[in-house]
């Protein structure tokens, strides 16, 4: 009995029906919950980077530009592995890609233990890079899988619901960092002043050991999630490929190249990829620099207390998703996103122009308007792919766009170093938000001119 026959027989035993385009007649709740639980895990890994950056800056005496290489290693892993992840999905299943991602995630977290003993910046960057490989597999598979696990008309709603869990992971990562990594309290940069070389070395070793604490708990959760997904039957949720199309497949490389060439010619899809690139860079800039901005602009604040602004920011981010999801169910998605973009841009203008400690609240307020952007750009971009056999590679393109989170923070760090003003450097994410707003405004104008082509409300 062939593998495809077995898959069909298994599907007949389930309560859902899979359509030829890969979407399902109904959402399998348990399977959808398991996939959605992966979302806060990569949020937790991402927010811990913001803690690591603050910590590494002191321990390894880094400039703002050099600290951005934590995000470069993180999002560089996303960029390099997104297409291979999509290839695995296409040749196997979403479940295989998810388990592969969780495995790399577990290995990367485990590498923090030898890295803390070697006490070299490069070793930590390697651990972060391996975690990012795992997250590349997870995001490439889970983001697309979430949109496919049910009827097409509710694809945007499903991914927005899944993405609403990310702020809990982000907040969890910051809380782990606040109470486990920054458990000593005080300001690390102030603490090392006046220390002898021997004292500073001992202090740095102590600080690096604290880095391990959050990853112990993350490893336990990841292991449990890996086992649950491994033993659960998951829907196939991929477009049906006819026998004739199967016969034309000469090799994985040729199939991948064919998919890439097809997508590169899809102008509206590629604009969505560009918008996602800018969004990834903008969000990473704001979140990576918020803690350090608070330390600079608020006299005498401790590292631990500075993390409160990120905790509030993640809470605000979550709150921002709720009205946006409701508004997008009632009004034009592109119109809602345009308004959110304008208001978010104004918040960032406030952040870099008001020379007062209150400016930190501009960065925090921006998080409210971040809420719906990533999942909406993702789903809106995939909607531009009419031939669903290219969906997996399209999802990989979207995940590859996270390279913006590696490159744009370096630009922001460079602006900060050259100008001597971290506050002025917030002009970089401001420009990004303005460009994303223009993208959604242009999409809204297009939809007004071509109402019959709009799949979304």
ABEGO torsion letter per residue (X at the ends): XBAAAAAAAAAAABABBBBAAGBBABBBAAAAAAAAAAAAAAAAAAAAAAAAAAAAAAAAGBBAAAAAAAAAAAAAAAAAAAAAAAAAAAABBAAAAAAAAAAAAAAAAAAAAAAAAAGBAAAAAAAAAAAAAAAAAAAAAAAAAAAABEBAAAAAAAAAAAAAAAAAAAAAAAAAAAAAAAAAEEBAAAAABGBBAAAAAAAAAAAAAAAAAAAAAAAAAAAAAAAAAAABBBBAGBBBBBAAAAAABABAAAAAAAAAAAAAABAAAAAAAAAAAAAAAAAAAAAAAAAAAAAAABBGBBAAAAAAAAAAAAAAAAAAAAAAAAAAAABBAAAAAAAAAAAAAAAAAAAAABBBAAAAAAAAAAAAAAAAAAAAAAAAAAAABABAAAAAAAAAAAAAAAAAAAAAAAAAAAAAAAAGBAAAAAAAAAAAAAAAAAAAAAAAAAAAABAAABABX
